Amino acid sequence: MHEFNKDVEDLAHEILDYSLDRLKLNPPLDGPSTPEELFHQVGNTITPQGLGGHETLEIFKNVLAPACISTDHPRYLAFIPSAPSEYANLFDLVVGSTALYGGSWLEGSGAVFAENQALRWIADLAGLPASAGGVFVQGGTNGNLSALVAARVHAREQFPEVTRWVVACSQEAHSSIQSAADIMDVLVLEVPADDGGVLRGDAVGSAIDSYHEANPTHRVFAVVATAGTTNLGIIDDLTTVGAAAKSRDIWFHVDGAYGLAALCAPSVRSKFNGVELADSLIVDPHKWLFAPFDACALIYRNPAIAKKAHTQHASYLDTLENPNEWNPSDYAIHLTRRARGLPFWFSLAANGTDEYARSMEQTLTIAQHAATLIKAHPQLKLLMEPDLSVVAFTRNGWTLPEYEAWSDKLLEDQIGFVVPSSHKGKPILRFAIVNPWTTEADIEAILETLN
């Protein structure tokens, strides 16, 4: 491996120049290539002698990067995009270049301190007590799994006689809940939402009571509510669902991977009333809090429960078992971790929370504008009024092949990236607007192609 010699220094400048150009210019939309097309252009990049840093960077810049869709493009409106701030992106370079270790206080106290301040801001927005705390994990899937593992460990101590554990959630819950259940070998009790797709406390309570009566050795150990579903942005009735869980001594988890970011927006804060009841929650700053991939904030009301569930014990870790130190490795399913919350912290600290609120409100305004345009469009039908910044709609007379052909052409023409989804078995289109640089003109340009 090369030391930091003149050649490496020249390469460093090239990489920094490329990174700065990428930040200064409007991001290209780009699009995927086939494996055959990519191999034809670059061949096998892994060779005995190596290609050299400069040639490898040219391959990335000219071939590989253009084969990746830019998730921060203002017209990338599919799935849940990412829109990291310039400060967050720049500081991600610092995190990568300094080899910071974010798993223990001993090795990374400064980084952990900063991450914890960012977590505290989220916890305060949610109304959690001063004792609340947590950790940044890779993404919502790991966050949900780690929270549910802690919940089951806690339940096992309270109810040792139980032979089968169950998690209750809506059929609209994120797919990671079923994935977590499969990994943990627990059952899922699917509770029907109301006609608007909202999970409510009376349905949760009735379903749990009926299940417990029919299965006396089974127990629901966690109720999961969603604060902004991925597909439609629907917010469950957190107040009543939380009350139903609490009254039955069941852990209440709020999956807000996308939606809870809007806690910082005054115009919609009341939609999240009840989140203060949560025993755990997640929100992904890489989705709607202007941070780069990958960062999910996992926060516990009582972190001691999570620490008991997740702390790994080994002779080589004995020196880390200091009760006065906060080790992020103790609060989720991981040991080694990068300080992935630092780019978010840096952006939040540098820009200020007022700027975060302003940017969040901007995306909500554009979503409302999109809904208004869709309702006025002769060929389109708004599926529902948006709760947050997901705007779902249909095009009159189209079936899935028409939606897919339109989506492919939209990307091919480099106008935008919007892919079909489905609702109640029927294809739909949806805009997920999380980028404050997305404008009314961007929405109008896409909708014009649906005439």
C-alpha positions in Angstrom: 0.0 0.0 0.0 1.2 3.5 -0.8 2.3 5.9 1.9 1.2 9.5 1.5 3.7 10.4 -1.2 3.5 12.8 -4.0 1.5 10.5 -6.2 -1.1 9.9 -3.4 -1.2 13.7 -2.7 -2.0 14.4 -6.4 -4.7 11.7 -6.3 -6.1 13.3 -3.1 -6.4 16.6 -4.9 -8.1 15.0 -7.9 -10.6 13.3 -5.6 -11.3 16.5 -3.7 -11.7 18.4 -7.0 -14.2 15.8 -8.2 -16.1 15.9 -4.9 -16.2 19.7 -4.9 -17.4 19.8 -8.6 -20.1 17.3 -7.6 -21.3 19.6 -4.8 -21.1 22.8 -6.8 -22.9 21.6 -9.9 -26.5 20.5 -10.2 -26.4 16.7 -9.7 -26.9 14.7 -12.9 -29.8 12.3 -12.9 -28.0 9.6 -14.8 -29.3 6.0 -14.9 -28.4 2.3 -14.7 -26.4 0.3 -17.3 -26.4 -3.5 -17.8 -23.5 -5.6 -16.5 -22.6 -6.3 -20.1 -22.4 -2.6 -21.0 -20.3 -1.8 -17.9 -17.9 -4.7 -18.6 -17.5 -3.7 -22.2 -16.4 -0.2 -21.0 -14.2 -1.1 -18.1 -13.4 -4.8 -18.2 -12.1 -6.5 -15.0 -11.0 -3.7 -12.7 -9.5 -6.1 -10.2 -6.0 -7.1 -11.5 -2.8 -8.4 -10.0 -0.8 -5.2 -10.6 -3.6 -2.7 -10.0 -4.8 0.0 -12.3 -3.3 2.9 -10.3 -5.3 5.5 -8.4 -5.6 8.0 -11.3 -6.9 5.5 -13.8 -9.3 3.9 -11.3 -10.7 7.4 -10.5 -11.3 8.1 -14.2 -13.2 4.8 -14.5 -15.4 5.8 -11.6 -16.0 9.3 -12.8 -16.6 8.5 -16.5 -18.3 5.1 -16.3 -19.4 3.9 -12.9 -20.8 7.1 -11.4 -23.0 7.9 -14.4 -24.5 4.4 -14.1 -25.8 5.4 -10.6 -29.0 7.5 -10.3 -28.4 10.5 -8.1 -30.7 10.3 -5.1 -30.1 14.0 -4.4 -31.4 15.1 -7.8 -34.4 17.5 -7.3 -36.5 15.3 -9.6 -35.5 12.0 -8.0 -39.0 11.5 -6.4 -39.1 7.7 -6.2 -38.8 5.5 -3.1 -37.6 7.8 -0.4 -34.8 10.0 -1.8 -31.8 11.5 0.0 -30.9 15.2 0.0 -27.8 15.7 2.1 -26.8 19.3 2.8 -23.5 20.6 1.5 -22.2 20.8 5.1 -23.2 17.2 5.7 -21.6 15.9 2.5 -18.4 17.8 3.2 -18.1 16.5 6.7 -18.7 12.9 5.5 -15.3 13.4 3.8 -13.8 14.2 7.2 -15.3 11.2 8.8 -14.0 8.9 6.1 -10.5 10.5 6.1 -9.9 10.4 9.8 -10.7 6.7 10.5 -12.9 7.7 13.5 -14.2 4.7 15.5 -17.6 5.3 16.8 -18.2 2.2 18.9 -16.9 3.2 22.3 -16.4 6.2 24.4 -12.8 5.3 25.1 -11.9 5.4 21.4 -14.2 8.1 20.2 -15.5 10.2 23.0 -15.6 13.4 21.0 -17.5 11.8 18.2 -19.9 10.1 20.5 -20.5 13.3 22.4 -21.4 15.1 19.2 -23.7 12.3 18.0 -25.5 12.3 21.4 -26.2 16.0 21.1 -27.9 15.3 17.7 -29.8 12.5 19.2 -30.9 14.7 22.1 -32.4 17.2 19.7 -34.6 14.5 18.2 -35.5 13.2 21.6 -36.5 16.7 22.7 -38.6 17.2 19.6 -40.4 13.9 20.4 -41.0 14.9 24.1 -39.0 12.0 25.5 -37.5 12.4 29.0 -34.0 13.7 29.7 -32.9 10.1 30.4 -33.6 9.0 26.8 -30.8 8.1 24.6 -29.6 5.9 21.8 -27.3 5.5 18.8 -27.0 6.0 15.1 -27.3 2.7 13.2 -27.1 1.8 9.5 -30.7 2.2 8.6 -34.3 1.7 9.6 -34.2 -2.0 9.3 -31.4 -2.3 11.8 -33.0 0.3 14.0 -36.4 -1.5 14.1 -34.7 -4.9 14.7 -32.5 -3.6 17.5 -35.5 -1.9 19.2 -37.6 -5.1 19.0 -34.8 -7.2 20.4 -34.5 -4.9 23.4 -38.3 -5.1 23.8 -38.3 -8.9 23.9 -35.4 -9.1 26.3 -37.4 -6.8 28.6 -40.6 -8.8 28.2 -38.9 -12.1 28.9 -37.8 -10.8 32.3 -41.4 -9.8 33.1 -43.2 -12.8 31.7 -40.9 -15.9 31.9 -43.8 -18.3 31.4 -44.5 -17.2 27.8 -43.8 -19.8 25.1 -44.3 -17.7 22.0 -43.7 -14.0 21.4 -45.7 -11.8 19.1 -45.3 -8.2 17.6 -48.4 -6.3 16.7 -48.5 -3.8 13.8 -50.6 -2.6 10.9 -50.6 -4.3 7.5 -49.2 -0.9 6.4 -46.1 -1.3 8.6 -42.7 -1.2 6.9 -41.4 -4.5 5.5 -38.5 -4.4 8.0 -41.0 -5.3 10.8 -41.7 -8.7 9.2 -38.1 -9.1 8.4 -37.2 -8.5 12.1 -39.9 -10.9 13.2 -38.4 -13.6 10.9 -34.9 -13.1 12.2 -36.2 -13.2 15.8 -38.5 -16.1 15.2 -41.5 -14.3 16.5 -45.0 -14.1 15.1 -46.7 -11.0 13.7 -50.2 -10.0 14.7 -51.5 -7.9 11.8 -54.0 -5.3 13.1 -56.4 -3.8 10.5 -56.1 -0.1 9.9 -59.1 2.1 9.3 -60.4 3.0 5.8 -57.8 5.8 5.6 -55.0 3.4 6.4 -54.5 4.7 10.0 -53.8 2.3 12.8 -55.9 3.2 15.9 -55.8 2.2 19.5 -59.2 0.5 19.7 -58.3 -1.9 16.9 -55.0 -2.6 18.5 -56.5 -3.3 21.9 -59.2 -5.5 20.6 -56.9 -7.5 18.4 -54.4 -8.1 21.3 -57.0 -9.0 23.8 -58.6 -11.5 21.4 -55.3 -13.0 20.6 -54.2 -13.4 24.2 -57.5 -15.0 25.1 -57.2 -17.5 22.2 -53.5 -18.1 22.9 -52.9 -18.0 26.7 -49.2 -19.0 26.5 -48.4 -16.5 23.8 -47.8 -12.8 24.4 -47.6 -9.6 22.3 -44.3 -8.0 23.5 -44.3 -4.9 21.3 -46.7 -2.7 19.4 -45.3 -0.9 16.3 -46.9 2.2 15.0 -45.8 4.0 11.9 -45.2 7.8 11.8 -45.3 8.3 8.0 -45.7 5.1 6.0 -43.2 4.8 3.1 -45.8 4.3 0.4 -48.3 7.0 1.3 -46.9 8.9 4.2 -49.8 8.0 6.6 -49.3 8.6 10.3 -50.9 6.2 12.7 -52.9 7.5 15.7 -49.9 7.5 18.0 -51.8 8.7 21.0 -54.4 5.9 21.1 -52.1 3.2 19.9 -49.6 4.2 22.6 -52.3 4.2 25.2 -53.5 0.7 24.1 -49.9 -0.6 24.5 -49.2 1.1 27.8 -52.4 -0.1 29.4 -51.4 -3.7 28.6 -47.8 -3.3 29.8 -46.5 -3.7 26.2 -43.5 -2.0 24.6 -44.5 0.8 22.3 -42.2 1.3 19.3 -42.7 4.1 16.7 -41.2 3.5 13.3 -40.7 7.0 12.0 -37.8 6.3 9.6 -39.2 8.7 7.0 -41.9 10.7 8.7 -40.6 11.6 12.2 -38.1 14.0 10.6 -41.1 16.4 10.3 -41.2 16.7 14.1 -39.1 19.9 13.4 -41.8 21.4 11.2 -44.3 23.5 13.2 -47.0 23.1 10.6 -47.3 19.4 11.1 -45.9 18.8 14.6 -49.3 18.1 16.1 -49.8 15.1 13.7 -47.2 13.3 15.8 -48.9 13.8 19.2 -48.5 10.6 21.1 -44.9 9.9 20.1 -43.9 11.0 23.6 -45.4 7.7 24.8 -42.8 5.7 22.8 -40.5 3.3 24.5 -38.3 3.4 21.4 -38.4 5.2 18.1 -36.4 5.5 14.9 -35.9 8.3 12.3 -33.5 8.2 9.4 -31.6 11.5 8.9 -30.5 10.2 5.5 -34.1 10.3 4.4 -35.5 13.7 5.3 -33.1 15.4 7.6 -30.5 16.3 5.0 -27.8 13.8 5.9 -25.8 11.4 3.7 -26.3 7.6 3.7 -26.3 5.8 6.1 -27.7 7.1 9.4 -30.7 6.0 11.4 -31.3 7.5 14.8 -32.5 4.9 17.3 -33.7 6.3 20.6 -34.9 4.6 23.7 -36.9 6.0 26.6 -34.9 3.8 29.0 -31.5 3.1 27.4 -30.6 0.8 30.3 -33.0 -1.8 28.9 -31.3 -1.7 25.5 -27.8 -1.9 27.1 -28.8 -5.0 28.9 -30.0 -6.5 25.6 -27.2 -5.5 23.3 -23.9 -5.2 25.3 -21.4 -7.8 24.1 -19.2 -9.4 26.7 -15.6 -10.7 26.0 -12.2 -10.5 27.7 -11.0 -8.1 25.1 -14.0 -5.8 25.8 -13.7 -5.8 29.6 -11.9 -2.4 29.5 -15.0 -0.8 27.9 -17.4 -1.9 30.6 -17.3 1.5 32.5 -20.8 2.4 33.8 -19.9 6.1 33.5 -19.1 5.9 29.7 -21.6 5.8 26.8 -20.6 3.1 24.4 -22.8 3.2 21.2 -22.0 -0.5 20.6 -24.2 -1.2 23.7 -27.4 0.0 22.2 -28.0 -1.9 18.9 -27.0 -5.0 17.0 -23.5 -4.1 16.1 -20.0 -3.8 17.7 -17.8 -2.1 15.2 -19.3 1.1 13.8 -18.3 4.2 12.0 -19.3 7.5 13.6 -22.2 7.7 11.0 -24.1 10.4 12.9 -21.4 13.0 12.6 -22.3 14.4 9.2 -25.8 15.0 10.4 -24.5 16.5 13.6 -22.2 18.8 11.7 -24.9 20.0 9.4 -27.4 20.5 12.2 -24.8 22.4 14.3 -23.6 24.5 11.4 -26.9 25.4 9.9 -29.0 25.6 13.1 -32.3 24.1 13.9 -34.2 27.1 12.5 -32.8 26.4 9.0 -33.8 22.7 9.4 -37.4 23.8 10.2 -37.4 26.2 7.2 -36.1 23.5 4.8 -38.6 21.0 6.1 -41.5 23.4 5.6 -40.3 24.1 2.1 -40.6 20.4 1.1 -44.1 20.3 2.7 -45.1 23.4 0.7 -44.0 21.8 -2.6 -45.9 18.6 -1.7 -49.1 20.6 -1.2 -48.5 22.4 -4.5 -48.0 19.0 -6.3 -51.3 17.9 -4.8 -53.1 21.0 -6.1 -51.6 20.5 -9.6 -52.7 16.9 -9.7 -56.2 17.7 -8.7 -56.4 20.2 -11.5 -54.9 17.9 -14.1 -57.6 16.4 -16.4 -55.9 13.0 -16.6 -54.9 12.5 -13.0 -56.6 11.6 -9.7 -55.1 12.4 -6.3 -55.3 9.2 -4.2 -55.5 11.1 -0.8 -54.5 14.5 0.6 -50.9 14.2 1.7 -50.2 14.0 5.4 -46.6 14.8 4.9 -44.5 15.0 1.7 -45.6 11.8 -0.1 -48.1 12.6 -2.9 -49.8 9.6 -4.4 -52.0 9.6 -7.5 -53.2 7.7 -10.6 -53.4 8.3 -14.3 -56.8 7.7 -15.9 -57.0 4.5 -17.9 -53.5 3.3 -17.3 -52.5 -0.2 -16.3 -49.1 -1.2 -14.9 -47.4 -1.6 -18.4 -48.3 2.1 -19.2 -47.0 3.3 -15.9 -43.8 1.4 -16.3 -43.2 2.6 -19.9 -43.8 6.2 -18.8 -41.4 5.8 -15.9 -38.7 4.3 -18.2 -39.0 7.1 -20.7 -39.0 9.8 -18.0 -35.6 8.6 -16.9 -34.3 8.0 -20.4 -35.2 11.6 -21.3 -33.5 12.7 -18.0 -36.6 14.5 -16.9 -37.0 12.8 -13.6 -37.1 9.5 -11.7 -40.5 8.3 -10.6 -41.4 4.6 -10.4 -44.8 3.0 -10.1 -46.0 1.6 -6.7 -49.3 0.0 -5.8 -52.1 0.5 -3.3 -54.8 -2.1 -2.6 -53.6 -4.1 -5.5 -53.7 -1.3 -8.1 -50.8 0.6 -9.6 -50.2 4.2 -8.6 -47.6 6.9 -8.9 -46.1 8.7 -6.0 -43.8 11.7 -5.4 -41.6 11.5 -2.3 -40.5 15.1 -1.8 -37.7 15.4 0.7 -35.3 17.7 -1.2 -35.6 21.4 -0.4 -34.2 22.1 -3.9 -37.2 20.5 -5.6 -39.2 23.4 -7.1 -42.7 23.9 -8.3 -41.2 23.9 -11.8 -39.7 20.5 -11.3 -43.1 19.1 -10.4 -44.8 20.8 -13.3 -42.2 19.5 -15.8 -42.9 15.9 -14.7 -46.7 16.3 -14.7 -46.6 17.7 -18.2 -45.4 14.3 -19.5 -48.7 12.8 -18.2 -51.0 14.7 -20.5 
